[in-house]
Amino acid sequence: MARSASSRRWLEEHHGDPYVARARRLGFRSRAAFKLLEIDARDRILLSGMTVIDLGAAPGGWSQVAAQAVGPRGRVLAIDPIPIEPLSGVTVITGSIFEDRVAGALREVLSGAKADLVLSDMAPNRSGIRAVDAARALAIAETARDFATDLLKPGGDLLVKVFQGAGVDGLLASLRAGFRRVSIRKPQASRGRSGEVYVLGRGYGL
C-alpha cells in the first residue's frame, strides 16, 4: 500500500532527525526525552525523592528521564494503554486515563499519598480532520488536568502538552485558577511545524 504524503514526510523527518539519532545513542526510548530534559534544565521540575505520574507514557522516554532524576528515593508511575517494557524505578499501569479503573489502580498504588508532579506528553491519533483532531487533543489535555488536580499534593506541578487552537484559552484559564504560576514552553526538540506547546503549572493550590 502506498504511503500518504504526510507519512512519507514524517519518515523522512524521523530518519534525518538528530534527536532520534541521539536518543538511540544514549539509550532513550524516544526523542521526546529531550523535550523533558530541556524543560527540566530551565525550570527544575524533577528533583530527587519526588513521586511523579507520567500519563500516556509509552514507550517510556519521559519515564526514563524522570526515574533517573528522582533516584531510588523517588518513584515514577507510568500509565498507558500500550504495554511498556519494564524500566528501572518505574511502576507501569496498563490502561487508558479515560477508564475509571485506571484512576482507581493509581490511587491504590499511591496508598493515600499524593504526587509532586504530573506529566503528560499525550497526543491523539490524527484523523486528518483539523477540527476533530483539535477537539481530541483538548479532551486529552483536560483529562490530564483533572488527573493532576485530583492527585497532586499542594504545591505540586503539572506539565501537559497542548496543541494551539480552539478551546486552549479556556484550558489555560482553568490552570491559572488552580496553580500559582502558569507558563508556556516550546522546547527545541519539538518539531518546528508542530503546533504542540507545553503548559507548565506550578504551585497547585497555592
N, C-alpha and C positions, 0 to 999 in steps of 0.2 A: 504494500500500500504506500502510495506517495505521501511524503510528509508535507504538511502545510508550510506556507512561507514563514509563519511565526515560529513553528517548530524548528525549521532549518536555521532561522536566525538565532534561536535560543541555543541550539547545538554549537553553532559557530562561536557565539559569545562564551559558552561554557568551556569549550576546549581551548580557547585562547585567553581565558581569564587567569590573570596572575594569582588571584586569591584561591582559585581552585588548585593550582599547582602548589601553592604554599601550604594549603590545608593538607594535601597529600603528603608533602614533605615533613610536616610537623606532626602528622598523625591525628589531625582533627577530622571528625566525621563529615563536616560540611564547611563550605566557605563562610557560612553565616557566623561561625565562631568569631571571625574578625570584626563583625559588627558589634558584638557584645564586648569584645576586648577593647575596641576603640571607645565605646561609650563609657566603659568602666574606667579606662585611663583618664577620661575627662571628669567623670562625676563620682568615682569611688563608691559604687553601689554594692560591690561584692567585698565582704570582709570576713576574716577568719571567724568560725563559730556560728555563722548565720544558718538559719533554716530558709531554704529557697524552694519555691514551687515553679516548675517550668512547664507551662501549658503548651500543648502541641509540640512536644519535644523532639519527635523523630526527625532525623536519625540520631540526634544526640549531641550536636555540636555545641549548643548553648549549655547543656547539662555538663559536658566535659569541662568547659571553661569555669562554670560555677563550682563544680566539685573541687577543682584544683584550687580555687580561690578560698572556699570556706574551710578546706582542710578536714582532718579527721575529727575535729571538734564540732563541725557543722554537718548539715545533711541537705541533700538535694532530692526532691520528689518530682519525678518526670511523668507527665501524662500525655498519652497519645493513643488513638485507635489503632495505629500501626505498631506491631510489636517492635520493641527496641532491644538490640543486643545488649547484654549486661555491661555496665560501666562501674568502675570502682567508685564507691562513695555515693552511688545514685540508686534510689528506690524507684522502680518503674511500676506505674499503674496503667494497665492497658484498657483503654476505653475513651469515649468522646466526652468532652466537657459539657455537652448538651444532655448527657444521661445523668439522671438523679443518682444512680448507683455509684457513679464515679465520685461525685461530691461526698457521698457517704463513706466510700472507701478511703478517700483522702482524710476526712475527719477522724476516721478510725486509726489511720497511721499516725496522725498528729497527736492523738490521745489527749485532746483538750488544749494542746499548745497552739500557738499562732505563728505565722510566718513573718520573717523580716522583709522578704522580697518576693514578689510575684513577677514572673517573666512571661511574655507571650510574643512569639515570633510567628504566630499563625497567619495563614492566608487561605482564602477559599480556592478550590479548583476553578479555573477560569472557564466560563461558558462562551466567552466571546461577545456577550451582550453587556455593554458597559453598565447600564442601569442595574441589571441583575447582579453583576459582579460587585458593584459598589454596595448594594444592599446586603449581600452576603458578608462582605468584608466588615461592614459596620456591625452586623449582628455578632460576628466573632469577637470584635473588639469590645462590644458592650458586655458580652458574656465574660470575657476576661476581666473587665472592670468589676462585674458582680462577684466573681470569684475572689478578687482582691479585697473588696470591701467586706466580704464575709470572713476571710481567712487571715487578713493582715493584723498584726498587733499594732497598737497605737504608735505612730511614728514610723511605721513601715513604708516601703516604697513599691511602686508598680512601674514596670517598663513594658509598653504594649505597642505593637505595630499597628498603624492605621494607614489607610490609603486616602489621599486628598480627594474630597468630593462631597456630595450632598450628605448631610447628617453629621459630619465631623464636628461642626461648631457646637452642636448640642452635646456631643460626647465630651468635648473639651470643657464645656461649661459645667457638666456634672463632675468631672475630675477636679476642676478648680474649687468646686464646693466642698469636696471631700479631702483634698490634700493641701498642705501648707504652700507648696510651690509646684507649678506645672511648667515643664519646658519641652521644646521640640528639638529632636536630634535627627540629623541626616548623616550617618557615618559614610566615610569614603568607600567602604566595601559595598554599600548599596549601589546597584547598577544605576547609571545616570538616567536612563529613560524610565526607570521605575517610579511610580507615584508614591512609593512607600516612604513613610517617615516613622519615627519612634517617639512616642509621648512618654515622658518620664514624670511621674507623680511622686513627690517626696513629702514625707511627714504626714502619713494618713491620720486623720482625726485630730490634727493639732491646729 
